[in-house]
Amino acid sequence: MNLGRTIGCLSKPQPDRIDRRQDLAAAPARKTSSRDPRIDFLRGLALITIFIDHVPDNPLNLLTMRNFGFADAAELFVVLAGISSVMAYGKYLEREGLSSGIRRIARRCLRIYAFQIGLLLVTLTIVQQWRAYFGLKIVQLAPFFDRPIEAFGQAFVLHAQPASLNILPLYIVLLALFPVVYFGIRYSPWTTLATSATVWLATNIDDGLNFTNWLDGQEWFFNPFAWQFLFTLGMFGAILLQRNAGELPRIRMLTITSRTYQAAALVLAAPWISWGFSDVRLFDVGAPDKTDLSLVRLLNIMAFIYLALSSPVLRRFAAHPWATLVVGCGKHSLEVFSFGTLLTLIFRLLFRTFGPSLWLEILVNLVGIGAMLGLAHILECRRAKPLARRDRCRACCHGAATVMTGR
């Protein structure tokens, strides 16, 4: 398959328009979900990985994604956000028009913003109570207690970001840019891709191209000018998936190149000594820059996502019953991420107060991961009940229509 021809056809307008007028007497065919379980599975896995990585002295840290290459769960989360955004909002922009699509995106941005502010308030409450009982002082959060009016003012405009609350502001910025990038891809894909790549390249040349975090005077940890390129690549990937029956085109040379790069990244980035092996690296590459999304990290995550979404193995894997809870985490990513962030805060405070111990490490992982999976299950059950009621209502309407029309 010619990948360039596939991308080129993205700019062709789509004639498919959904006629909103429905015949009441028509059979109420059950609407199939447009969600891709692979995307939800990978996103759920990324959320669990983020939780594990953010708990210090956690032995499971040695088994997460960041140990097997240059990229980690943050890159996976953002590229999946680009893919899922197209699947979630692209159809509304196409079918309902720009204004309706933008309203949906704006509501989602406001919801994410509300979660960001809520997380901040709960975090400060927990830290304040912990300070009162145990005397711990969190230096980075000190401005909220010393200069609360100024600090909260900066936080409300996303200029003040504690270390564990810096990915949702990035997501808000990226999602706000989604309509512009989406229509750019639709009508001029190569120009859009080149523009996005140029902005990313500029951030890796000019360190000053970033927003400032008021709390410490440093830059945003996730530079939106750089990470927008990964988000854009994810959007391209989503449209390619739609054009190729849900699979990325399997190109032999690209597959070989991706596997080779993944293997090289493993050799150069793996913590061999921590794993109990001799260091097999030929040279030390250091820690690739995460803030501006260095090239080696970008290539690593793109190779990973290409291999994952061009193989039928992941689809079978994600559809297996045992993967249901992880898929549920991906479906309710905002709620599960926020819950995991608060759990991470509590467990970090426990480690700082009482020190690491075997029983605490076991407790952290069992309770933390179990609670995230449990929340996903609860949210899935709550979502299923309204859907069941809706299906029963449709069936009743269909039955009534059948009686009235005599069909």
Contacts in CASP RR format, 6 or more apart in sequence:
PFRMAT RR
TARGET T0000
AUTHOR 0000-0000-0000
METHOD contacts of the structure
MODEL  1
MNLGRTIGCLSKPQPDRIDRRQDLAAAPARKTSSRDPRIDFLRGLALITI
FIDHVPDNPLNLLTMRNFGFADAAELFVVLAGISSVMAYGKYLEREGLSS
GIRRIARRCLRIYAFQIGLLLVTLTIVQQWRAYFGLKIVQLAPFFDRPIE
AFGQAFVLHAQPASLNILPLYIVLLALFPVVYFGIRYSPWTTLATSATVW
LATNIDDGLNFTNWLDGQEWFFNPFAWQFLFTLGMFGAILLQRNAGELPR
IRMLTITSRTYQAAALVLAAPWISWGFSDVRLFDVGAPDKTDLSLVRLLN
IMAFIYLALSSPVLRRFAAHPWATLVVGCGKHSLEVFSFGTLLTLIFRLL
FRTFGPSLWLEILVNLVGIGAMLGLAHILECRRAKPLARRDRCRACCHGA
ATVMTGR
1 244 0 8 1.000
1 249 0 8 1.000
1 250 0 8 1.000
1 251 0 8 1.000
3 249 0 8 1.000
3 251 0 8 1.000
3 254 0 8 1.000
6 240 0 8 1.000
6 243 0 8 1.000
6 244 0 8 1.000
6 249 0 8 1.000
7 189 0 8 1.000
7 190 0 8 1.000
7 236 0 8 1.000
7 240 0 8 1.000
8 189 0 8 1.000
8 190 0 8 1.000
9 243 0 8 1.000
10 185 0 8 1.000
10 186 0 8 1.000
10 189 0 8 1.000
10 236 0 8 1.000
10 239 0 8 1.000
10 243 0 8 1.000
11 186 0 8 1.000
11 187 0 8 1.000
11 188 0 8 1.000
11 189 0 8 1.000
13 186 0 8 1.000
14 94 0 8 1.000
17 95 0 8 1.000
18 95 0 8 1.000
24 397 0 8 1.000
24 398 0 8 1.000
24 401 0 8 1.000
25 398 0 8 1.000
25 401 0 8 1.000
25 402 0 8 1.000
25 404 0 8 1.000
25 405 0 8 1.000
25 407 0 8 1.000
26 398 0 8 1.000
27 398 0 8 1.000
28 391 0 8 1.000
28 394 0 8 1.000
28 395 0 8 1.000
28 397 0 8 1.000
28 398 0 8 1.000
30 391 0 8 1.000
34 87 0 8 1.000
34 91 0 8 1.000
35 87 0 8 1.000
35 331 0 8 1.000
36 87 0 8 1.000
36 241 0 8 1.000
36 246 0 8 1.000
37 315 0 8 1.000
37 318 0 8 1.000
37 319 0 8 1.000
37 323 0 8 1.000
37 327 0 8 1.000
38 308 0 8 1.000
38 309 0 8 1.000
38 314 0 8 1.000
38 315 0 8 1.000
38 318 0 8 1.000
39 80 0 8 1.000
39 83 0 8 1.000
39 84 0 8 1.000
39 87 0 8 1.000
39 330 0 8 1.000
40 318 0 8 1.000
40 327 0 8 1.000
40 328 0 8 1.000
40 329 0 8 1.000
40 330 0 8 1.000
40 331 0 8 1.000
41 314 0 8 1.000
41 317 0 8 1.000
41 318 0 8 1.000
41 323 0 8 1.000
41 326 0 8 1.000
41 327 0 8 1.000
41 330 0 8 1.000
42 76 0 8 1.000
42 80 0 8 1.000
42 308 0 8 1.000
42 314 0 8 1.000
42 318 0 8 1.000
43 76 0 8 1.000
43 77 0 8 1.000
43 80 0 8 1.000
43 84 0 8 1.000
43 329 0 8 1.000
43 330 0 8 1.000
43 333 0 8 1.000
44 326 0 8 1.000
44 327 0 8 1.000
44 328 0 8 1.000
44 329 0 8 1.000
44 330 0 8 1.000
44 333 0 8 1.000
44 336 0 8 1.000
45 73 0 8 1.000
45 76 0 8 1.000
45 326 0 8 1.000
45 329 0 8 1.000
46 65 0 8 1.000
46 73 0 8 1.000
46 76 0 8 1.000
46 77 0 8 1.000
46 80 0 8 1.000
47 73 0 8 1.000
47 77 0 8 1.000
47 329 0 8 1.000
47 330 0 8 1.000
47 333 0 8 1.000
47 336 0 8 1.000
47 337 0 8 1.000
47 340 0 8 1.000
47 372 0 8 1.000
48 326 0 8 1.000
48 329 0 8 1.000
48 369 0 8 1.000
48 372 0 8 1.000
49 64 0 8 1.000
49 65 0 8 1.000
49 72 0 8 1.000
49 73 0 8 1.000
49 76 0 8 1.000
50 73 0 8 1.000
50 74 0 8 1.000
50 77 0 8 1.000
50 337 0 8 1.000
51 340 0 8 1.000
51 343 0 8 1.000
51 344 0 8 1.000
51 368 0 8 1.000
51 369 0 8 1.000
51 372 0 8 1.000
52 58 0 8 1.000
52 60 0 8 1.000
52 61 0 8 1.000
52 64 0 8 1.000
52 365 0 8 1.000
52 369 0 8 1.000
53 61 0 8 1.000
53 64 0 8 1.000
53 66 0 8 1.000
53 72 0 8 1.000
53 73 0 8 1.000
54 164 0 8 1.000
54 341 0 8 1.000
54 344 0 8 1.000
54 348 0 8 1.000
55 61 0 8 1.000
55 344 0 8 1.000
55 347 0 8 1.000
55 348 0 8 1.000
55 351 0 8 1.000
55 364 0 8 1.000
56 348 0 8 1.000
56 351 0 8 1.000
56 356 0 8 1.000
57 351 0 8 1.000
57 355 0 8 1.000
57 356 0 8 1.000
57 361 0 8 1.000
58 361 0 8 1.000
58 364 0 8 1.000
58 365 0 8 1.000
59 361 0 8 1.000
60 365 0 8 1.000
61 67 0 8 1.000
62 271 0 8 1.000
62 274 0 8 1.000
62 275 0 8 1.000
64 72 0 8 1.000
64 73 0 8 1.000
65 71 0 8 1.000
65 72 0 8 1.000
65 73 0 8 1.000
65 76 0 8 1.000
66 72 0 8 1.000
66 73 0 8 1.000
66 269 0 8 1.000
67 269 0 8 1.000
67 270 0 8 1.000
67 271 0 8 1.000
68 265 0 8 1.000
68 266 0 8 1.000
68 269 0 8 1.000
68 270 0 8 1.000
69 262 0 8 1.000
69 265 0 8 1.000
69 266 0 8 1.000
69 268 0 8 1.000
69 269 0 8 1.000
69 270 0 8 1.000
69 300 0 8 1.000
70 265 0 8 1.000
70 268 0 8 1.000
70 269 0 8 1.000
70 285 0 8 1.000
70 288 0 8 1.000
70 294 0 8 1.000
70 296 0 8 1.000
70 297 0 8 1.000
70 300 0 8 1.000
71 297 0 8 1.000
71 298 0 8 1.000
71 300 0 8 1.000
71 301 0 8 1.000
71 304 0 8 1.000
72 290 0 8 1.000
74 167 0 8 1.000
74 222 0 8 1.000
74 290 0 8 1.000
75 230 0 8 1.000
75 293 0 8 1.000
75 297 0 8 1.000
75 298 0 8 1.000
75 300 0 8 1.000
75 301 0 8 1.000
76 301 0 8 1.000
76 304 0 8 1.000
76 305 0 8 1.000
77 167 0 8 1.000
78 170 0 8 1.000
78 171 0 8 1.000
78 174 0 8 1.000
78 227 0 8 1.000
78 230 0 8 1.000
78 231 0 8 1.000
79 230 0 8 1.000
79 231 0 8 1.000
79 233 0 8 1.000
79 234 0 8 1.000
79 301 0 8 1.000
79 302 0 8 1.000
79 305 0 8 1.000
80 234 0 8 1.000
80 305 0 8 1.000
81 171 0 8 1.000
81 174 0 8 1.000
81 175 0 8 1.000
81 231 0 8 1.000
82 174 0 8 1.000
82 231 0 8 1.000
82 232 0 8 1.000
82 234 0 8 1.000
82 235 0 8 1.000
82 238 0 8 1.000
83 234 0 8 1.000
83 235 0 8 1.000
83 237 0 8 1.000
83 238 0 8 1.000
83 241 0 8 1.000
84 238 0 8 1.000
85 175 0 8 1.000
85 178 0 8 1.000
85 231 0 8 1.000
85 235 0 8 1.000
85 238 0 8 1.000
86 182 0 8 1.000
86 234 0 8 1.000
86 235 0 8 1.000
86 237 0 8 1.000
86 238 0 8 1.000
86 239 0 8 1.000
86 242 0 8 1.000
87 238 0 8 1.000
89 101 0 8 1.000
89 104 0 8 1.000
89 105 0 8 1.000
89 108 0 8 1.000
89 178 0 8 1.000
89 182 0 8 1.000
90 101 0 8 1.000
90 182 0 8 1.000
92 100 0 8 1.000
92 101 0 8 1.000
92 104 0 8 1.000
93 101 0 8 1.000
93 179 0 8 1.000
93 182 0 8 1.000
93 183 0 8 1.000
98 179 0 8 1.000
101 179 0 8 1.000
102 179 0 8 1.000
105 175 0 8 1.000
105 176 0 8 1.000
105 178 0 8 1.000
105 179 0 8 1.000
108 175 0 8 1.000
109 172 0 8 1.000
109 175 0 8 1.000
109 176 0 8 1.000
111 334 0 8 1.000
112 168 0 8 1.000
112 171 0 8 1.000
112 172 0 8 1.000
112 175 0 8 1.000
112 334 0 8 1.000
113 168 0 8 1.000
113 172 0 8 1.000
115 168 0 8 1.000
115 334 0 8 1.000
115 338 0 8 1.000
116 158 0 8 1.000
116 165 0 8 1.000
116 168 0 8 1.000
116 169 0 8 1.000
116 172 0 8 1.000
117 155 0 8 1.000
117 156 0 8 1.000
119 165 0 8 1.000
119 168 0 8 1.000
119 338 0 8 1.000
119 341 0 8 1.000
119 342 0 8 1.000
120 155 0 8 1.000
120 162 0 8 1.000
120 165 0 8 1.000
122 342 0 8 1.000
123 141 0 8 1.000
123 162 0 8 1.000
123 164 0 8 1.000
123 165 0 8 1.000
123 342 0 8 1.000
123 345 0 8 1.000
124 141 0 8 1.000
124 144 0 8 1.000
124 145 0 8 1.000
126 342 0 8 1.000
126 345 0 8 1.000
126 346 0 8 1.000
126 349 0 8 1.000
127 138 0 8 1.000
127 141 0 8 1.000
127 345 0 8 1.000
127 349 0 8 1.000
128 145 0 8 1.000
130 136 0 8 1.000
130 349 0 8 1.000
130 353 0 8 1.000
131 137 0 8 1.000
131 138 0 8 1.000
134 349 0 8 1.000
134 353 0 8 1.000
136 349 0 8 1.000
136 352 0 8 1.000
136 353 0 8 1.000
140 162 0 8 1.000
140 163 0 8 1.000
140 215 0 8 1.000
140 216 0 8 1.000
141 162 0 8 1.000
141 215 0 8 1.000
143 150 0 8 1.000
143 151 0 8 1.000
143 160 0 8 1.000
143 214 0 8 1.000
143 215 0 8 1.000
144 151 0 8 1.000
144 152 0 8 1.000
144 155 0 8 1.000
144 160 0 8 1.000
151 160 0 8 1.000
151 214 0 8 1.000
151 215 0 8 1.000
153 160 0 8 1.000
154 160 0 8 1.000
154 214 0 8 1.000
154 215 0 8 1.000
155 161 0 8 1.000
158 169 0 8 1.000
158 172 0 8 1.000
159 211 0 8 1.000
159 212 0 8 1.000
159 213 0 8 1.000
159 214 0 8 1.000
160 213 0 8 1.000
160 214 0 8 1.000
160 215 0 8 1.000
161 169 0 8 1.000
161 213 0 8 1.000
161 215 0 8 1.000
161 220 0 8 1.000
161 221 0 8 1.000
162 215 0 8 1.000
163 221 0 8 1.000
164 341 0 8 1.000
164 344 0 8 1.000
164 345 0 8 1.000
165 341 0 8 1.000
166 213 0 8 1.000
166 220 0 8 1.000
166 221 0 8 1.000
166 222 0 8 1.000
167 222 0 8 1.000
167 337 0 8 1.000
168 337 0 8 1.000
169 220 0 8 1.000
169 222 0 8 1.000
170 220 0 8 1.000
170 222 0 8 1.000
170 224 0 8 1.000
170 227 0 8 1.000
173 224 0 8 1.000
173 228 0 8 1.000
174 224 0 8 1.000
174 227 0 8 1.000
174 228 0 8 1.000
174 231 0 8 1.000
177 228 0 8 1.000
177 231 0 8 1.000
178 235 0 8 1.000
181 192 0 8 1.000
181 196 0 8 1.000
181 228 0 8 1.000
181 231 0 8 1.000
181 232 0 8 1.000
181 235 0 8 1.000
182 235 0 8 1.000
184 191 0 8 1.000
184 192 0 8 1.000
185 192 0 8 1.000
185 193 0 8 1.000
185 232 0 8 1.000
185 235 0 8 1.000
185 236 0 8 1.000
185 239 0 8 1.000
189 236 0 8 1.000
192 232 0 8 1.000
193 232 0 8 1.000
193 236 0 8 1.000
196 228 0 8 1.000
196 229 0 8 1.000
196 232 0 8 1.000
196 233 0 8 1.000
197 229 0 8 1.000
199 225 0 8 1.000
199 226 0 8 1.000
199 228 0 8 1.000
199 229 0 8 1.000
200 225 0 8 1.000
200 226 0 8 1.000
200 228 0 8 1.000
200 229 0 8 1.000
200 293 0 8 1.000
200 298 0 8 1.000
202 209 0 8 1.000
202 225 0 8 1.000
203 209 0 8 1.000
203 210 0 8 1.000
203 223 0 8 1.000
203 225 0 8 1.000
203 226 0 8 1.000
203 292 0 8 1.000
203 293 0 8 1.000
204 226 0 8 1.000
204 289 0 8 1.000
204 292 0 8 1.000
204 293 0 8 1.000
204 294 0 8 1.000
204 295 0 8 1.000
207 219 0 8 1.000
207 292 0 8 1.000
208 219 0 8 1.000
209 223 0 8 1.000
209 225 0 8 1.000
210 219 0 8 1.000
210 220 0 8 1.000
210 223 0 8 1.000
210 225 0 8 1.000
210 291 0 8 1.000
210 292 0 8 1.000
211 219 0 8 1.000
211 220 0 8 1.000
211 223 0 8 1.000
211 224 0 8 1.000
212 218 0 8 1.000
212 219 0 8 1.000
212 220 0 8 1.000
213 219 0 8 1.000
213 220 0 8 1.000
213 221 0 8 1.000
219 291 0 8 1.000
220 291 0 8 1.000
221 290 0 8 1.000
221 291 0 8 1.000
222 290 0 8 1.000
222 291 0 8 1.000
223 291 0 8 1.000
223 292 0 8 1.000
223 293 0 8 1.000
226 291 0 8 1.000
226 292 0 8 1.000
226 293 0 8 1.000
227 293 0 8 1.000
229 293 0 8 1.000
229 298 0 8 1.000
230 293 0 8 1.000
230 298 0 8 1.000
230 301 0 8 1.000
233 302 0 8 1.000
234 305 0 8 1.000
237 248 0 8 1.000
237 309 0 8 1.000
240 248 0 8 1.000
240 249 0 8 1.000
241 247 0 8 1.000
241 248 0 8 1.000
241 309 0 8 1.000
247 309 0 8 1.000
247 310 0 8 1.000
247 312 0 8 1.000
248 306 0 8 1.000
248 309 0 8 1.000
248 310 0 8 1.000
249 310 0 8 1.000
250 310 0 8 1.000
250 311 0 8 1.000
254 306 0 8 1.000
255 306 0 8 1.000
255 307 0 8 1.000
255 310 0 8 1.000
257 303 0 8 1.000
258 302 0 8 1.000
258 303 0 8 1.000
258 304 0 8 1.000
258 306 0 8 1.000
258 307 0 8 1.000
259 303 0 8 1.000
259 307 0 8 1.000
261 299 0 8 1.000
261 300 0 8 1.000
261 303 0 8 1.000
262 300 0 8 1.000
262 303 0 8 1.000
262 304 0 8 1.000
262 307 0 8 1.000
265 296 0 8 1.000
265 300 0 8 1.000
265 303 0 8 1.000
267 280 0 8 1.000
267 281 0 8 1.000
268 281 0 8 1.000
268 282 0 8 1.000
268 283 0 8 1.000
268 285 0 8 1.000
269 285 0 8 1.000
272 278 0 8 1.000
272 279 0 8 1.000
272 280 0 8 1.000
272 281 0 8 1.000
273 279 0 8 1.000
285 296 0 8 1.000
288 294 0 8 1.000
288 296 0 8 1.000
288 297 0 8 1.000
289 297 0 8 1.000
290 297 0 8 1.000
308 314 0 8 1.000
317 323 0 8 1.000
318 327 0 8 1.000
325 373 0 8 1.000
325 374 0 8 1.000
325 376 0 8 1.000
325 377 0 8 1.000
326 373 0 8 1.000
326 376 0 8 1.000
328 336 0 8 1.000
328 376 0 8 1.000
328 377 0 8 1.000
328 379 0 8 1.000
328 380 0 8 1.000
329 336 0 8 1.000
329 372 0 8 1.000
329 373 0 8 1.000
329 376 0 8 1.000
330 336 0 8 1.000
330 376 0 8 1.000
331 376 0 8 1.000
331 379 0 8 1.000
331 380 0 8 1.000
331 383 0 8 1.000
332 375 0 8 1.000
332 376 0 8 1.000
332 379 0 8 1.000
332 380 0 8 1.000
335 375 0 8 1.000
335 379 0 8 1.000
336 372 0 8 1.000
336 375 0 8 1.000
336 376 0 8 1.000
336 379 0 8 1.000
339 371 0 8 1.000
339 372 0 8 1.000
339 375 0 8 1.000
340 368 0 8 1.000
340 371 0 8 1.000
340 372 0 8 1.000
343 367 0 8 1.000
343 368 0 8 1.000
343 371 0 8 1.000
343 372 0 8 1.000
347 364 0 8 1.000
347 368 0 8 1.000
350 360 0 8 1.000
350 364 0 8 1.000
351 360 0 8 1.000
354 360 0 8 1.000
401 407 0 8 1.000
END
